C-alpha cells in the first residue's frame, strides 16, 4: 500500500510562503495517493471546486491569515486535482454535509457554477460521492472536515493550523468516524436531487 508521503516542509511553513506553494504540495499528495476518504462538512471538496469557488475560498484564507496574495497560483494548483479523478485507478469516497451545498462562498453566480459542477460529478470514475442531509440522524457528532490518505495519514482542517497525523491509532479513529458519518449519507439520484434543489434555490 502506498504511504502517501507528505510535503517537504510543514504546512504552516508552506502557508507562510503563499497559496501557490501550499496548493502545489497538496496536489503532489493527491498525485501520490491511490485511495482516499474525505469528509467536508461545510464547503465543497477541493478536488471538485470550480476556479471561481476555489478563488473565493482562497481569498477568505489569505485575508483572514494575512498570507502572501498569490491566489491565482493557488487556484491553478487546487483545480488541477480534478484532472486526477478517473486516472491511475484512484478511488475517492467523499461525504459532503448538506450545509456545504448552501454555504454561500463567493456569491450567487459562483455558487451556481459550483453546484452545476457538483451535480455533473456524480458517476465520475472512481468517485463515490455522498451527501449527509441536515435532517439525517447521525451516529457520531459532526466534527471538523478531514481527509484520510491511503489509510496511512489524516489531514485535518482547522482555523489555526492544518495538522497531519500518521499514528496508526489516530488514523483508525478517523476511519471509524468516517464509517459512522457515511451511514447518514445518501448517494446517487437521491444525493443529486439535493444538489439540484439547492441549485434551483440559488438567488440572483
C-alpha positions as a Python dict, from the first residue, in 0.01 Angstrom:
ca = {
    (1, 'X'): (0, 0, 0),
    (2, 'X'): (136, 349, -81),
    (3, 'X'): (245, 554, 216),
    (4, 'X'): (131, 893, 82),
    (5, 'X'): (440, 1086, 198),
    (6, 'X'): (378, 1443, 300),
    (7, 'X'): (522, 1772, 173),
    (8, 'X'): (892, 1850, 213),
    (9, 'X'): (802, 2136, 450),
    (10, 'X'): (540, 2163, 728),
    (11, 'X'): (203, 2302, 618),
    (12, 'X'): (245, 2601, 850),
    (13, 'X'): (568, 2696, 673),
    (14, 'X'): (413, 2648, 331),
    (15, 'X'): (117, 2866, 431),
    (16, 'X'): (354, 3149, 513),
    (17, 'X'): (503, 3119, 163),
    (18, 'X'): (163, 3155, 0),
    (19, 'X'): (-123, 2964, -156),
    (20, 'X'): (85, 2859, -457),
    (21, 'X'): (341, 2651, -264),
    (22, 'X'): (73, 2517, -30),
    (23, 'X'): (-160, 2402, -306),
    (24, 'X'): (127, 2261, -515),
    (25, 'X'): (235, 2049, -218),
    (26, 'X'): (-121, 1931, -164),
    (27, 'X'): (-154, 1849, -534),
    (28, 'X'): (154, 1629, -504),
    (29, 'X'): (-2, 1450, -206),
    (30, 'X'): (-313, 1383, -414),
    (31, 'X'): (-98, 1253, -702),
    (32, 'X'): (76, 1009, -469),
    (33, 'X'): (-247, 879, -316),
    (34, 'X'): (-441, 584, -458),
    (35, 'X'): (-734, 560, -217),
    (36, 'X'): (-878, 836, -2),
    (37, 'X'): (-1180, 929, 206),
    (38, 'X'): (-1290, 1289, 259),
    (39, 'X'): (-1544, 1448, 490),
    (40, 'X'): (-1636, 1808, 409),
    (41, 'X'): (-1899, 1937, 645),
    (42, 'X'): (-1940, 2299, 533),
    (43, 'X'): (-1765, 2353, 199),
    (44, 'X'): (-1729, 2171, -131),
    (45, 'X'): (-1449, 1914, -159),
    (46, 'X'): (-1137, 2077, -301),
    (47, 'X'): (-1095, 1832, -591),
    (48, 'X'): (-1433, 1936, -733),
    (49, 'X'): (-1409, 2310, -675),
    (50, 'X'): (-1452, 2535, -976),
    (51, 'X'): (-1186, 2802, -1032),
    (52, 'X'): (-1427, 3074, -915),
    (53, 'X'): (-1520, 2885, -599),
    (54, 'X'): (-1155, 2799, -524),
    (55, 'X'): (-1060, 3163, -581),
    (56, 'X'): (-1325, 3282, -336),
    (57, 'X'): (-1221, 3021, -77),
    (58, 'X'): (-853, 3109, -100),
    (59, 'X'): (-935, 3480, -79),
    (60, 'X'): (-1105, 3416, 255),
    (61, 'X'): (-799, 3227, 380),
    (62, 'X'): (-548, 3488, 264),
    (63, 'X'): (-748, 3778, 405),
    (64, 'X'): (-802, 3607, 741),
    (65, 'X'): (-443, 3493, 798),
    (66, 'X'): (-256, 3761, 606),
    (67, 'X'): (-75, 3508, 388),
    (68, 'X'): (102, 3622, 68),
    (69, 'X'): (-151, 3710, -201),
    (70, 'X'): (-66, 3461, -476),
    (71, 'X'): (-419, 3335, -507),
    (72, 'X'): (-411, 3263, -881),
    (73, 'X'): (-120, 3023, -837),
    (74, 'X'): (-319, 2850, -563),
    (75, 'X'): (-629, 2827, -783),
    (76, 'X'): (-430, 2667, -1065),
    (77, 'X'): (-283, 2400, -837),
    (78, 'X'): (-606, 2330, -650),
    (79, 'X'): (-823, 2288, -959),
    (80, 'X'): (-558, 2063, -1117),
    (81, 'X'): (-660, 1793, -868),
    (82, 'X'): (-974, 1733, -1073),
    (83, 'X'): (-761, 1603, -1360),
    (84, 'X'): (-655, 1309, -1142),
    (85, 'X'): (-1009, 1179, -1093),
    (86, 'X'): (-1052, 867, -1303),
    (87, 'X'): (-678, 817, -1356),
    (88, 'X'): (-428, 571, -1211),
    (89, 'X'): (-700, 352, -1055),
    (90, 'X'): (-751, 618, -788),
    (91, 'X'): (-1062, 592, -572),
    (92, 'X'): (-1231, 862, -368),
    (93, 'X'): (-1514, 830, -118),
    (94, 'X'): (-1641, 1179, -40),
    (95, 'X'): (-1903, 1290, 211),
    (96, 'X'): (-2044, 1642, 191),
    (97, 'X'): (-2265, 1790, 459),
    (98, 'X'): (-2584, 1929, 305),
    (99, 'X'): (-2486, 2265, 452),
    (100, 'X'): (-2187, 2267, 215),
    (101, 'X'): (-2432, 2293, -74),
    (102, 'X'): (-2587, 2613, 57),
    (103, 'X'): (-2287, 2778, 222),
    (104, 'X'): (-2251, 3098, 20),
    (105, 'X'): (-1890, 3117, -93),
    (106, 'X'): (-1828, 3396, -343),
    (107, 'X'): (-2190, 3492, -415),
    (108, 'X'): (-2478, 3353, -618),
    (109, 'X'): (-2304, 3331, -955),
    (110, 'X'): (-2009, 3143, -805),
    (111, 'X'): (-2239, 2906, -618),
    (112, 'X'): (-2450, 2839, -925),
    (113, 'X'): (-2145, 2734, -1123),
    (114, 'X'): (-2015, 2526, -835),
    (115, 'X'): (-2342, 2343, -782),
    (116, 'X'): (-2370, 2271, -1155),
    (117, 'X'): (-2022, 2122, -1145),
    (118, 'X'): (-2111, 1914, -841),
    (119, 'X'): (-2438, 1792, -995),
    (120, 'X'): (-2249, 1676, -1303),
    (121, 'X'): (-1982, 1495, -1098),
    (122, 'X'): (-2196, 1204, -984),
    (123, 'X'): (-2081, 896, -1170),
    (124, 'X'): (-1724, 1013, -1234),
    (125, 'X'): (-1496, 706, -1245),
    (126, 'X'): (-1351, 615, -909),
    (127, 'X'): (-1563, 871, -722),
    (128, 'X'): (-1824, 773, -465),
    (129, 'X'): (-1997, 1099, -372),
    (130, 'X'): (-2245, 1117, -86),
    (131, 'X'): (-2438, 1395, 84),
    (132, 'X'): (-2535, 1388, 451),
    (133, 'X'): (-2879, 1552, 476),
    (134, 'X'): (-2918, 1809, 751),
    (135, 'X'): (-3201, 1604, 897),
    (136, 'X'): (-3015, 1275, 884),
    (137, 'X'): (-2975, 1106, 1219),
    (138, 'X'): (-2601, 1086, 1283),
    (139, 'X'): (-2422, 808, 1466),
    (140, 'X'): (-2137, 1039, 1566),
    (141, 'X'): (-2103, 1413, 1629),
    (142, 'X'): (-2014, 1602, 1307),
    (143, 'X'): (-1663, 1725, 1394),
    (144, 'X'): (-1424, 1907, 1158),
    (145, 'X'): (-1353, 1831, 795),
    (146, 'X'): (-1075, 1578, 733),
    (147, 'X'): (-919, 1351, 472),
    (148, 'X'): (-766, 1004, 502),
    (149, 'X'): (-493, 914, 253),
    (150, 'X'): (-419, 551, 167),
    (151, 'X'): (-517, 455, 522),
    (152, 'X'): (-186, 596, 641),
    (153, 'X'): (-240, 962, 724),
    (154, 'X'): (-510, 1204, 828),
    (155, 'X'): (-521, 1570, 728),
    (156, 'X'): (-740, 1795, 945),
    (157, 'X'): (-880, 2137, 864),
    (158, 'X'): (-880, 2395, 1145),
    (159, 'X'): (-870, 2773, 1167),
    (160, 'X'): (-531, 2791, 1334),
    (161, 'X'): (-343, 2508, 1163),
    (162, 'X'): (-373, 2203, 939),
    (163, 'X'): (-230, 1916, 1142),
    (164, 'X'): (-120, 1586, 988),
    (165, 'X'): (-145, 1261, 1185),
    (166, 'X'): (18, 933, 1085),
    (167, 'X'): (-13, 738, 1410),
    (168, 'X'): (-197, 411, 1340),
    (169, 'X'): (-438, 452, 1631),
    (170, 'X'): (-522, 807, 1524),
    (171, 'X'): (-585, 700, 1166),
    (172, 'X'): (-805, 414, 1285),
    (173, 'X'): (-1012, 658, 1492),
    (174, 'X'): (-1082, 871, 1187),
    (175, 'X'): (-1161, 569, 974),
    (176, 'X'): (-1421, 470, 1233),
    (177, 'X'): (-1558, 825, 1234),
    (178, 'X'): (-1582, 828, 854),
    (179, 'X'): (-1767, 496, 850),
    (180, 'X'): (-2020, 625, 1103),
    (181, 'X'): (-2070, 952, 915),
    (182, 'X'): (-2123, 757, 592),
    (183, 'X'): (-2416, 574, 748),
    (184, 'X'): (-2608, 902, 742),
    (185, 'X'): (-2529, 982, 377),
    (186, 'X'): (-2737, 939, 63),
    (187, 'X'): (-2591, 863, -278),
    (188, 'X'): (-2681, 853, -646),
    (189, 'X'): (-3009, 1007, -758),
    (190, 'X'): (-3107, 1099, -402),
    (191, 'X'): (-2786, 1293, -345),
    (192, 'X'): (-2805, 1453, -689),
    (193, 'X'): (-3159, 1569, -610),
    (194, 'X'): (-3032, 1753, -302),
    (195, 'X'): (-2773, 1933, -515),
    (196, 'X'): (-3034, 2020, -777),
    (197, 'X'): (-3270, 2154, -511),
    (198, 'X'): (-3002, 2390, -385),
    (199, 'X'): (-2917, 2492, -741),
    (200, 'X'): (-3283, 2576, -801),
    (201, 'X'): (-3285, 2784, -483),
    (202, 'X'): (-2982, 2999, -568),
    (203, 'X'): (-3096, 3359, -599),
    (204, 'X'): (-2951, 3617, -838),
}
